[in-house]
Amino acid sequence: MFISSLLVAVALSQVSVPEQDPRIDRSEYTQEESAAIIAAFNEARGEDNACLFGFVNDYKRDVYNYCIANDLADGEKFGCERMMGYGLHEGVLEAGLKKCEVDLPESDTE
């Protein structure tokens, strides 16, 4: 037990761990809003695509490192990996779109 704790401590000393919980809360979206966010994310090309995927990768890394550093998995096997994977939702994609200044497609209802 001591050796595994020591290994985690050494590994974490070599990575950036956010001081505050980096997880983005889930929000309620209509089907139309959800579809628009996902479409904008999937349709991004070039620099926008690189920015969005960089944002998502940084987000996943920060959530994982925060989970490990704060023992949020509660001993569950692959708990931090699950938290990182299941934590991707429209709110994360929307935050990435805003950060990367990618516009949502115009709504057909306007």
C-alpha positions as CSV (number, residue, x, y, z in Angstrom):
1,M,0.0,0.0,0.0
2,F,2.8,2.4,0.9
3,I,4.6,1.8,-2.4
4,S,1.5,2.4,-4.5
5,S,0.8,5.6,-2.6
6,L,4.4,6.7,-3.1
7,L,4.2,5.9,-6.8
8,V,1.0,8.0,-7.1
9,A,2.7,10.9,-5.2
10,V,5.7,10.8,-7.4
11,A,3.6,10.6,-10.6
12,L,1.4,13.5,-9.5
13,S,4.5,15.7,-8.6
14,Q,5.3,15.5,-12.3
15,V,1.9,16.6,-13.7
16,S,-0.3,19.7,-13.3
17,V,-3.2,19.1,-10.9
18,P,-5.9,21.8,-10.8
19,E,-6.4,23.3,-7.4
20,Q,-10.2,23.4,-7.9
21,D,-12.5,20.7,-9.3
22,P,-12.3,21.2,-13.1
23,R,-15.5,19.3,-13.8
24,I,-18.2,21.2,-15.7
25,D,-21.7,20.7,-14.4
26,R,-24.3,19.1,-16.6
27,S,-27.0,21.4,-17.7
28,E,-30.4,20.8,-19.2
29,Y,-30.5,21.2,-23.0
30,T,-33.4,20.8,-25.3
31,Q,-33.0,18.3,-28.1
32,E,-32.5,21.1,-30.5
33,E,-29.8,22.8,-28.4
34,S,-28.0,19.5,-27.8
35,A,-28.1,18.7,-31.5
36,A,-26.7,22.2,-32.4
37,I,-23.8,21.9,-29.9
38,I,-22.9,18.4,-31.1
39,A,-23.2,19.4,-34.8
40,A,-21.0,22.5,-34.3
41,F,-18.4,20.4,-32.5
42,N,-18.4,17.7,-35.1
43,E,-18.4,20.1,-38.1
44,A,-15.4,22.2,-36.9
45,R,-12.5,22.0,-39.3
46,G,-8.9,23.3,-39.3
47,E,-7.8,25.5,-36.4
48,D,-11.3,25.3,-34.8
49,N,-11.1,21.5,-34.8
50,A,-7.6,21.6,-33.3
51,C,-8.7,24.0,-30.6
52,L,-11.8,22.0,-29.7
53,F,-9.9,18.7,-29.4
54,G,-7.2,20.4,-27.5
55,F,-9.8,21.8,-25.1
56,V,-11.4,18.3,-24.6
57,N,-8.0,16.6,-24.1
58,D,-7.0,19.2,-21.6
59,Y,-10.3,18.9,-19.8
60,K,-10.1,15.1,-19.7
61,R,-6.5,15.3,-18.4
62,D,-7.4,17.8,-15.7
63,V,-10.4,15.8,-14.5
64,Y,-8.3,12.6,-14.4
65,N,-5.4,14.3,-12.5
66,Y,-7.8,16.0,-10.1
67,C,-9.6,12.7,-9.5
68,I,-6.4,10.8,-8.8
69,A,-4.9,13.6,-6.6
70,N,-8.1,13.8,-4.5
71,D,-8.9,10.1,-4.4
72,L,-12.3,10.6,-5.9
73,A,-12.6,7.1,-7.3
74,D,-13.3,5.7,-3.8
75,G,-11.3,2.6,-4.6
76,E,-13.5,1.8,-7.6
77,K,-11.4,0.1,-10.3
78,F,-11.0,2.5,-13.2
79,G,-13.1,5.1,-11.3
80,C,-11.1,8.1,-12.5
81,E,-11.1,6.8,-16.1
82,R,-14.9,6.4,-15.9
83,M,-15.3,9.9,-14.4
84,M,-13.1,11.3,-17.2
85,G,-15.0,9.5,-20.0
86,Y,-18.6,9.8,-18.7
87,G,-17.9,13.5,-17.8
88,L,-17.9,14.5,-21.5
89,H,-21.3,16.0,-22.2
90,E,-22.9,18.9,-24.0
91,G,-21.8,21.4,-21.3
92,V,-18.1,20.5,-21.9
93,L,-18.6,20.8,-25.7
94,E,-20.3,24.1,-25.3
95,A,-17.5,25.4,-23.1
96,G,-15.0,24.3,-25.8
97,L,-17.0,26.1,-28.5
98,K,-17.0,29.3,-26.5
99,K,-13.3,29.1,-25.6
100,C,-12.4,28.4,-29.3
101,E,-14.9,31.0,-30.5
102,V,-16.8,28.6,-32.7
103,D,-20.4,29.7,-33.5
104,L,-23.4,27.4,-33.2
105,P,-25.3,26.9,-36.4
106,E,-28.3,29.2,-36.9
107,S,-31.5,27.7,-35.6
108,D,-34.2,26.9,-38.2
109,T,-36.9,28.3,-35.8
110,E,-35.7,31.9,-35.9
